[in-house]
Amino acid sequence: MPRPRVLIVEDTLLVARFLEEVCEALALQVVGPAGTVQGGLALAREAAIDLAILDINLHDELVFPVADALVARGIPFFFSSGYTAKAMIPERFVDQELLSKPYEVDALMVMVKRTLARISPVQAASSGES
């Protein structure tokens, strides 16, 4: 059975590496990480992915175009931020989950598993495509 693929969009190298390690421990295949909105957008539009973790602020650019691309493809995701970011989130994303930094490993694992549970059966079936 193929491993679910997770897109990581995070501009801090050490944080991105930490996310990769946690996702790999959960038997996920990591796509990226992308450290810019442009890089994240390209992967969100084109890459074979099942879920995503999106840092809200990437080098002073907001990640919401990447989130829009994921919504258009029906790919579940959650936001992460080191700020009190709820006020920054546009109305169209107020129902998306937000994980605050610094991460607690258990909370991160729970959030990833909860997001994995939102993968549609059609999307899960297409995970086997290469």
Rosetta blueprint (number, residue, H / E / L):
1 M L
2 P L
3 R L
4 P L
5 R E
6 V E
7 L E
8 I E
9 V E
10 E L
11 D L
12 T L
13 L H
14 L H
15 V H
16 A H
17 R H
18 F H
19 L H
20 E H
21 E H
22 V H
23 C H
24 E H
25 A H
26 L L
27 A L
28 L L
29 Q E
30 V E
31 V E
32 G E
33 P E
34 A E
35 G L
36 T L
37 V H
38 Q H
39 G H
40 G H
41 L H
42 A H
43 L H
44 A H
45 R H
46 E H
47 A L
48 A L
49 I L
50 D L
51 L E
52 A E
53 I E
54 L E
55 D E
56 I L
57 N E
58 L E
59 H L
60 D L
61 E E
62 L E
63 V L
64 F H
65 P H
66 V H
67 A H
68 D H
69 A H
70 L H
71 V H
72 A H
73 R H
74 G L
75 I L
76 P L
77 F E
78 F E
79 F E
80 S E
81 S E
82 G L
83 Y L
84 T L
85 A L
86 K H
87 A H
88 M H
89 I L
90 P L
91 E H
92 R H
93 F H
94 V L
95 D L
96 Q L
97 E L
98 L E
99 L E
100 S E
101 K L
102 P L
103 Y L
104 E L
105 V H
106 D H
107 A H
108 L H
109 M H
110 V H
111 M H
112 V H
113 K H
114 R H
115 T H
116 L H
117 A L
118 R L
119 I L
120 S L
121 P H
122 V H
123 Q H
124 A H
125 A H
126 S H
127 S L
128 G L
129 E L
130 S L
